[in-house]
Amino acid sequence: MSPKIFLFTVFVALLSVSEAKKCYNCTSYDPHCDDNYARYLIDCPQLTAGLIKAQQAIGCRKIDQWVDGEHTMFRECAYTGKDYKDRQHKGSLGITRITNQCSNRDGCNPATMKTFGFLSVLTVILGLIRW
């Protein structure tokens, strides 16, 4: 295989890896989910059941919920909806839910994967120019 074809193949592979949707997936039932959640960053799986089967994740979601004053928090992949910040829902029986959803970066925080992907792409392009 010629070096140019090899570098192009690496370029395509790195580009697709860098664009994978990653989200934190945990709940406050795990004591580390609230303050040490970096270990819960996952590749969002494609849905395998339900009405939107085969759907890829479109973003990440964080839900804070209070039921009768007791707080529960969920971090998960989002498969529907649009980006929003601090969307509040109040229900009966003392239920309050605040939801945040984003799609512009992995884990709804500064995306190291996208930066790595950009630097990798730049390195491959410079390598192709040298050949």
GROMACS elastic network, one bead per residue, 0.5 to 0.9 nm:
[ bonds ]
;  ai    aj funct       b0    kb
    1     4     6  0.83527   500
    1     5     6  0.66289   500
    1     6     6  0.65756   500
    2     5     6  0.54199   500
    2     6     6  0.63105   500
    2     7     6  0.87486   500
    3     6     6  0.50381   500
    3     7     6  0.60799   500
    3     8     6  0.85029   500
    3   128     6  0.84219   500
    3   131     6  0.77376   500
    4     7     6  0.51722   500
    4     8     6  0.60770   500
    4     9     6  0.85824   500
    4   127     6  0.86556   500
    4   128     6  0.62104   500
    4   131     6  0.70577   500
    5     8     6  0.50624   500
    5     9     6  0.61573   500
    5    10     6  0.86615   500
    6     9     6  0.51319   500
    6    10     6  0.62934   500
    6    11     6  0.86122   500
    7    10     6  0.50305   500
    7    11     6  0.60627   500
    7    12     6  0.87210   500
    7   124     6  0.62977   500
    7   125     6  0.83766   500
    7   127     6  0.75302   500
    7   128     6  0.68392   500
    8    12     6  0.63034   500
    8    13     6  0.86544   500
    8   124     6  0.75520   500
    8   125     6  0.84773   500
    8   128     6  0.78692   500
    9    12     6  0.52603   500
    9    13     6  0.62434   500
    9    14     6  0.86653   500
   10    13     6  0.50868   500
   10    14     6  0.60934   500
   10    15     6  0.84928   500
   10   121     6  0.89081   500
   10   124     6  0.76397   500
   11    14     6  0.52663   500
   11    15     6  0.61048   500
   11    16     6  0.87071   500
   11   120     6  0.75757   500
   11   121     6  0.58960   500
   11   123     6  0.89380   500
   11   124     6  0.59886   500
   11   125     6  0.78959   500
   12    15     6  0.51165   500
   12    16     6  0.62753   500
   12    17     6  0.86697   500
   12   121     6  0.85374   500
   13    16     6  0.53349   500
   13    17     6  0.62281   500
   13    18     6  0.86359   500
   14    17     6  0.50766   500
   14    18     6  0.59970   500
   14    19     6  0.86656   500
   14   117     6  0.61594   500
   14   118     6  0.88903   500
   14   120     6  0.68014   500
   14   121     6  0.70018   500
   15    18     6  0.52527   500
   15    19     6  0.64793   500
   15   117     6  0.60664   500
   15   118     6  0.79141   500
   15   120     6  0.81424   500
   15   121     6  0.68093   500
   16    19     6  0.53770   500
   16    20     6  0.67096   500
   16   117     6  0.86114   500
   17    20     6  0.54960   500
   17   113     6  0.84383   500
   17   117     6  0.74571   500
   18    21     6  0.85714   500
   18   113     6  0.56123   500
   18   114     6  0.53173   500
   18   115     6  0.81538   500
   18   116     6  0.70953   500
   18   118     6  0.78260   500
   19    22     6  0.89313   500
   19   106     6  0.89031   500
   19   113     6  0.78916   500
   19   114     6  0.66951   500
   19   117     6  0.77314   500
   20    43     6  0.69308   500
   20    44     6  0.80647   500
   20   106     6  0.83086   500
   20   113     6  0.86040   500
   20   114     6  0.89575   500
   21    42     6  0.85213   500
   21    43     6  0.61064   500
   21    44     6  0.59781   500
   21    45     6  0.89584   500
   21    56     6  0.85768   500
   21    57     6  0.66735   500
   21    58     6  0.74472   500
   21    59     6  0.70568   500
   21    60     6  0.83704   500
   21    77     6  0.85236   500
   21   103     6  0.85202   500
   21   105     6  0.79898   500
   21   106     6  0.60025   500
   21   107     6  0.83031   500
   22    41     6  0.63043   500
   22    42     6  0.53655   500
   22    44     6  0.55834   500
   22    57     6  0.87106   500
   22    59     6  0.82571   500
   22    60     6  0.77674   500
   22    77     6  0.77546   500
   22   105     6  0.83772   500
   22   107     6  0.58652   500
   22   113     6  0.88361   500
   23    40     6  0.79256   500
   23    41     6  0.53451   500
   23    42     6  0.56300   500
   23    43     6  0.67375   500
   23    44     6  0.64671   500
   23    59     6  0.76494   500
   23    60     6  0.54779   500
   23    61     6  0.80039   500
   23    75     6  0.77496   500
   23    76     6  0.63347   500
   23    77     6  0.56256   500
   23    78     6  0.86682   500
   23   106     6  0.59301   500
   23   108     6  0.73910   500
   24    33     6  0.88032   500
   24    37     6  0.70698   500
   24    38     6  0.73593   500
   24    39     6  0.81757   500
   24    40     6  0.50622   500
   24    42     6  0.61149   500
   24    43     6  0.88606   500
   24    44     6  0.89159   500
   24    60     6  0.75870   500
   24    61     6  0.85372   500
   24    62     6  0.87762   500
   24    75     6  0.56265   500
   24    76     6  0.58493   500
   24    77     6  0.73231   500
   24   106     6  0.87252   500
   24   107     6  0.57200   500
   24   108     6  0.85770   500
   25    33     6  0.85449   500
   25    37     6  0.85436   500
   25    40     6  0.55456   500
   25    41     6  0.64908   500
   25    42     6  0.67643   500
   25    44     6  0.87786   500
   25    74     6  0.76083   500
   25    77     6  0.69638   500
   26    29     6  0.81490   500
   26    30     6  0.71054   500
   26    32     6  0.88181   500
   26    33     6  0.58353   500
   26    34     6  0.88505   500
   26    37     6  0.77406   500
   26    40     6  0.64856   500
   26    41     6  0.89934   500
   26    73     6  0.84230   500
   26    74     6  0.60456   500
   26    75     6  0.52688   500
   26    76     6  0.67926   500
   27    30     6  0.58621   500
   27    31     6  0.84474   500
   27    32     6  0.88491   500
   27    33     6  0.59386   500
   27    34     6  0.79396   500
   27    72     6  0.74065   500
   27    73     6  0.54969   500
   27    75     6  0.61221   500
   27    76     6  0.85605   500
   28    31     6  0.60953   500
   28    32     6  0.75819   500
   28    33     6  0.55513   500
   28    34     6  0.61927   500
   28    71     6  0.84730   500
   28    72     6  0.57399   500
   28    74     6  0.64800   500
   28    75     6  0.87259   500
   29    32     6  0.86978   500
   29    33     6  0.78476   500
   29    72     6  0.75372   500
   29    73     6  0.80849   500
   29    74     6  0.89266   500
   30    33     6  0.56349   500
   30    34     6  0.81726   500
   31    34     6  0.68349   500
   31    35     6  0.82187   500
   31    36     6  0.85882   500
   32    35     6  0.58082   500
   32    37     6  0.59475   500
   32    39     6  0.89296   500
   33    36     6  0.58422   500
   33    38     6  0.83703   500
   33    39     6  0.87776   500
   33    40     6  0.77412   500
   33    73     6  0.84118   500
   33    74     6  0.84918   500
   33    75     6  0.82088   500
   34    37     6  0.62960   500
   34    73     6  0.77681   500
   35    38     6  0.87025   500
   36    39     6  0.72785   500
   36    40     6  0.87693   500
   37    40     6  0.54979   500
   37    41     6  0.75619   500
   38    41     6  0.58657   500
   39    42     6  0.85277   500
   41    44     6  0.89863   500
   41   106     6  0.87907   500
   41   107     6  0.69568   500
   42    45     6  0.85220   500
   42    77     6  0.89493   500
   42   107     6  0.88644   500
   43    77     6  0.89328   500
   44    47     6  0.89909   500
   44    56     6  0.76570   500
   44    57     6  0.61379   500
   44    76     6  0.86075   500
   44    77     6  0.60152   500
   44    78     6  0.87156   500
   45    48     6  0.85816   500
   45    55     6  0.89577   500
   45    56     6  0.70390   500
   45    57     6  0.72833   500
   45    77     6  0.84111   500
   46    53     6  0.79145   500
   46    54     6  0.56282   500
   46    55     6  0.56717   500
   46    57     6  0.67992   500
   47    50     6  0.77667   500
   47    52     6  0.72285   500
   47    53     6  0.51902   500
   47    55     6  0.54282   500
   47    56     6  0.66986   500
   47    57     6  0.82046   500
   47    79     6  0.83844   500
   48    52     6  0.84964   500
   48    53     6  0.51887   500
   48    54     6  0.57341   500
   48    55     6  0.81060   500
   49    52     6  0.72659   500
   49    54     6  0.76128   500
   50    53     6  0.53559   500
   52    55     6  0.56996   500
   52    79     6  0.83715   500
   52    80     6  0.89639   500
   53    56     6  0.89138   500
   55    58     6  0.86199   500
   55    79     6  0.67490   500
   55    80     6  0.89617   500
   56    78     6  0.88967   500
   56    79     6  0.65621   500
   57    60     6  0.78179   500
   57    77     6  0.61237   500
   57    78     6  0.55357   500
   57    80     6  0.78411   500
   58    77     6  0.78298   500
   58    78     6  0.58925   500
   58    79     6  0.53212   500
   58    80     6  0.68358   500
   58    81     6  0.83135   500
   58    82     6  0.86824   500
   58   102     6  0.85058   500
   58   103     6  0.60614   500
   59    76     6  0.89971   500
   59    77     6  0.61703   500
   59    79     6  0.68094   500
   59    80     6  0.82262   500
   59    81     6  0.87452   500
   59    82     6  0.84722   500
   59    83     6  0.79786   500
   59   101     6  0.67241   500
   59   102     6  0.53967   500
   59   104     6  0.74746   500
   59   105     6  0.79614   500
   59   106     6  0.78686   500
   59   107     6  0.84399   500
   59   108     6  0.82459   500
   60    75     6  0.76363   500
   60    76     6  0.60006   500
   60    79     6  0.83484   500
   60   100     6  0.83026   500
   60   101     6  0.55815   500
   60   102     6  0.55347   500
   60   103     6  0.62973   500
   60   105     6  0.85965   500
   60   106     6  0.75256   500
   60   107     6  0.63205   500
   60   108     6  0.63502   500
   61    74     6  0.80338   500
   61    75     6  0.58566   500
   61    76     6  0.53551   500
   61    77     6  0.59684   500
   61    78     6  0.56580   500
   61    99     6  0.71103   500
   61   100     6  0.56404   500
   61   102     6  0.66888   500
   61   103     6  0.89483   500
   61   107     6  0.86510   500
   61   108     6  0.79075   500
   62    73     6  0.72724   500
   62    74     6  0.56534   500
   62    76     6  0.65018   500
   62    77     6  0.87951   500
   62    98     6  0.83415   500
   62    99     6  0.58143   500
   62   100     6  0.52903   500
   62   101     6  0.65239   500
   62   108     6  0.88392   500
   63    72     6  0.82069   500
   63    73     6  0.55865   500
   63    74     6  0.50813   500
   63    75     6  0.65361   500
   63    76     6  0.85241   500
   63    97     6  0.68071   500
   63    98     6  0.57934   500
   63   100     6  0.65164   500
   63   101     6  0.87323   500
   64    71     6  0.70398   500
   64    72     6  0.59709   500
   64    74     6  0.65923   500
   64    75     6  0.89707   500
   64    96     6  0.82871   500
   64    97     6  0.56718   500
   64    98     6  0.51742   500
   64    99     6  0.63900   500
   64   100     6  0.87809   500
   65    70     6  0.80114   500
   65    71     6  0.56196   500
   65    72     6  0.51663   500
   65    73     6  0.61268   500
   65    74     6  0.83536   500
   65    95     6  0.72383   500
   65    96     6  0.56957   500
   65    98     6  0.63892   500
   65    99     6  0.84840   500
   66    69     6  0.54394   500
   66    70     6  0.51661   500
   66    72     6  0.63170   500
   66    73     6  0.87689   500
   66    94     6  0.76650   500
   66    95     6  0.56394   500
   66    96     6  0.51621   500
   66    97     6  0.63785   500
   66    98     6  0.88779   500
   67    70     6  0.52434   500
   67    71     6  0.67508   500
   67    72     6  0.82300   500
   67    93     6  0.76475   500
   67    94     6  0.56485   500
   67    96     6  0.66390   500
   67    97     6  0.87153   500
   68    71     6  0.85815   500
   68    93     6  0.73618   500
   68    94     6  0.50747   500
   68    95     6  0.65543   500
   68    96     6  0.87768   500
   69    94     6  0.76507   500
   69    95     6  0.83338   500
   69    96     6  0.89791   500
   77   107     6  0.89387   500
   78    81     6  0.75716   500
   78   101     6  0.74948   500
   78   102     6  0.86043   500
   78   103     6  0.86439   500
   81    84     6  0.88950   500
   81   101     6  0.81810   500
   82   101     6  0.71173   500
   82   102     6  0.75858   500
   82   103     6  0.81283   500
   83   100     6  0.74749   500
   83   103     6  0.65115   500
   83   104     6  0.87300   500
   84    87     6  0.66275   500
   84    99     6  0.78625   500
   84   100     6  0.56388   500
   84   101     6  0.53376   500
   84   102     6  0.67171   500
   85    98     6  0.86419   500
   85    99     6  0.68918   500
   85   101     6  0.65181   500
   85   102     6  0.81290   500
   86    98     6  0.55683   500
   86    99     6  0.55117   500
   86   100     6  0.54125   500
   86   101     6  0.87108   500
   87    97     6  0.80252   500
   87    98     6  0.53660   500
   87    99     6  0.51124   500
   87   100     6  0.64817   500
   88    96     6  0.72122   500
   88    97     6  0.56918   500
   88    99     6  0.65326   500
   89    95     6  0.82358   500
   89    96     6  0.57548   500
   89    97     6  0.51183   500
   89    98     6  0.64131   500
   89    99     6  0.83336   500
   90    94     6  0.77150   500
   90    95     6  0.58209   500
   90    97     6  0.64074   500
   90    98     6  0.88301   500
   91    94     6  0.65949   500
   91    95     6  0.50562   500
   91    96     6  0.62515   500
   91    97     6  0.83763   500
   92    95     6  0.60742   500
   92    96     6  0.87081   500
  101   108     6  0.77830   500
  102   105     6  0.72475   500
  102   106     6  0.87121   500
  102   107     6  0.85423   500
  102   108     6  0.59370   500
  103   106     6  0.75003   500
  103   107     6  0.88823   500
  103   108     6  0.74276   500
  104   108     6  0.76651   500
  105   108     6  0.57033   500
  105   109     6  0.67163   500
  105   110     6  0.68356   500
  105   111     6  0.55724   500
  105   113     6  0.89668   500
  105   114     6  0.77569   500
  106   109     6  0.66178   500
  106   110     6  0.73233   500
  106   111     6  0.52187   500
  106   112     6  0.80025   500
  106   113     6  0.74197   500
  106   114     6  0.78958   500
  107   110     6  0.77073   500
  107   111     6  0.70951   500
  108   111     6  0.78364   500
  111   114     6  0.56239   500
  111   115     6  0.66587   500
  111   116     6  0.88327   500
  112   115     6  0.51230   500
  112   116     6  0.60778   500
  112   117     6  0.85437   500
  113   116     6  0.50225   500
  113   117     6  0.60828   500
  113   118     6  0.86442   500
  114   118     6  0.61583   500
  114   119     6  0.86290   500
  115   118     6  0.51297   500
  115   119     6  0.62229   500
  115   120     6  0.85022   500
  116   119     6  0.52136   500
  116   120     6  0.60316   500
  116   121     6  0.85615   500
  117   120     6  0.50476   500
  117   121     6  0.60888   500
  117   122     6  0.85631   500
  118   121     6  0.51305   500
  118   122     6  0.61610   500
  118   123     6  0.86263   500
  119   122     6  0.50544   500
  119   123     6  0.61520   500
  119   124     6  0.86909   500
  120   123     6  0.50883   500
  120   124     6  0.62671   500
  120   125     6  0.86630   500
  121   124     6  0.51771   500
  121   125     6  0.61732   500
  121   126     6  0.86298   500
  122   125     6  0.51624   500
  122   126     6  0.61983   500
  122   127     6  0.85302   500
  123   126     6  0.52166   500
  123   127     6  0.61223   500
  123   128     6  0.87146   500
  124   128     6  0.61753   500
  124   129     6  0.86615   500
  125   128     6  0.50574   500
  125   129     6  0.62754   500
  125   130     6  0.87587   500
  126   129     6  0.50826   500
  126   130     6  0.63699   500
  126   131     6  0.89136   500
  127   130     6  0.52289   500
  127   131     6  0.65574   500
  128   131     6  0.52493   500
